[in-house]
Amino acid sequence: MYRNVLSSWIKHLDFTILDCICIELAFVTAYFIRYGSGNDYQLALYKSSALILVLLHLIVVFFGEGYKGIVRRGNLEEVREIIKHATVVVVLLSVYLYLSHHGEDFSRIVYVLTWGISIVFCYVTRILWKKFIRLRAAWRSQKKSLMIVTKAEAAMETVKTIKKNNFGDYVVSGLVLIDNETADAGKSFNGVPVVANEDTMIEYMCHNWVDEVFFDVSQVQYDCTALIDSCEKMGITIHQKLAKESDLFRHNQMVERMAGYTVLTSSVNIVTNKEVFLKRLLDIIGGLVGVILTGIISSFVMPAIYIKSPGPVLFSQWRVGKGGKKFKIYKFRSMYLDAEERKKELMERNSIKDGFMFKMENDPRIIKGIGHFIRDTSLDEFPQFFNVLRGDMSLVGTRPPTIDEWDKYELYHRKRLAIKPGLTGMWQICGRSKITDFDEVVGLDTKYIKEWSLGLDLKILFKTVAVVLKREGAQ
């Protein structure tokens, strides 16, 4: 019988509880340093805030990845993670107190002291607890005997990897070199003896202590079916290597279940369900605000467009979204009605070579006055907040190409749409229409996809506001 180990944040429930205690102790300590013990009014306010602090800590733990690899990481990395965690919790507490109209009653000294003291308390507690975990593992009596099946050339690296990441769960009892005709008696790799080869492995297992077997063998080169079947008949737990954990992170891969299969998934960037949820939540909040602003702006922009160029004031066009999915995008019309027909005539003046995008200076198709104004200020893009709410687009992403542009793309260009297209992105804050090399656009978009985080989205949104207000690179 094999006991499955928890893989979620509950796996580190011990650290969650310890940090919660440390943060509360830091909060209480900060209070008594500031007020002493004689202020009943302040005590009542801070008691309720202490409960909120616990809730905020749990929210940050649940939505963050602060405990990932906590047992393995070094002291300096631990300090960085604790500072990040404490900062987010204190900032969220500030937001709560402001929204509940208690911000002015709450001492800023208590904020700072809580932040600083909690960092010290959490750091000391985590270091001591990790030492306890290692000591407990070293003295654990109910360890499991693990035998490794591998090739001679891979034996040293496999043993080193397992020993490095083994926190007392296993006793690595022996090596089976599947590519050796003899068992190489007396030979060892990093202190682990060679005990058998392919022919003598089962006989060895019948006479020695073996709980589990780790197969680090390519099934293409060696057929281990018979050995695996024999292990299963004996009731021995089997582990078959799919990939080394460090390789998974380096190549953005993960092992998961899909449609009845266990698969190795590769992608440009792999994100958690929590990160996807938070990005969509940001899109919904931003989309709602944007739709309200669009309604206000339209009362001025739409009549101005109609006066200058009678006809539909909204422009819609089929664009290509994530993975090649087509959707209809909406804008305030900034060009004359025959703009699409005239585009073919003006293609020679396109500043983007090969026609992957269309940009030109002094575009004669733009409506004089209002057209230039709404393009310079990006007001023409505001109806796309409806696309964001519908889920066709995101606030931040890559700009969606037209269908004819998409058809011209090289294979590596299509990586741009490995995510939902966005209202703004890296390209917009790094030059907008000043960038005329499409490969540079692709490079910026790819960088965004690979390095995506919620913090990066917020940074791009703030920079976009600054770029639009300054009208940098508008065309």
Sequence and secondary structure as in RCSB ss.txt:
>XXXX:A:sequence
MYRNVLSSWIKHLDFTILDCICIELAFVTAYFIRYGSGNDYQLALYKSSALILVLLHLIVVFFGEGYKGIVRRGN
LEEVREIIKHATVVVVLLSVYLYLSHHGEDFSRIVYVLTWGISIVFCYVTRILWKKFIRLRAAWRSQKKSLMIVT
KAEAAMETVKTIKKNNFGDYVVSGLVLIDNETADAGKSFNGVPVVANEDTMIEYMCHNWVDEVFFDVSQVQYDCT
ALIDSCEKMGITIHQKLAKESDLFRHNQMVERMAGYTVLTSSVNIVTNKEVFLKRLLDIIGGLVGVILTGIISSF
VMPAIYIKSPGPVLFSQWRVGKGGKKFKIYKFRSMYLDAEERKKELMERNSIKDGFMFKMENDPRIIKGIGHFIR
DTSLDEFPQFFNVLRGDMSLVGTRPPTIDEWDKYELYHRKRLAIKPGLTGMWQICGRSKITDFDEVVGLDTKYIK
EWSLGLDLKILFKTVAVVLKREGAQ
>XXXX:A:secstr
       SGGGGHHHHHHHHHHHHHHHHHHHHHHHTT  HHHHHHHHHHHHHHHHHHHHHHHHS TTTTTTTS H
HHHHHHHHHHHHHHHHHHHHHHHHTT GGGS HHHHHHHHHHHHHHHHHHHHHHHHHHHHHHHH S  EEEEEEE
 GGGHHHHHHHHHHT SSSEEEEEEEETT SS  TT EETTEEEEEETTTHHHHHHHS  SEEEEE  TTT   H
HHHHHHHHTT EEEE    HHHHHHTTEEEEEETTEEEEEE S    HHHHHHHHHHHHHHHHHHHHHHHHHHHH
HHHHHHHHS S SEEEEEEE GGG EEEEEEE  B TTHHHHHHHTGGG SSGGGSS   TT TTB TTHHHHHH
HTTGGGTTHHHHHHHTS EEESB   BHHHHHH  GGGGGGGSS BEEE HHHHTTGGG   HHHHHHHHHHHHH
T  HHHHHHHHHHHHHHHHHTTT  
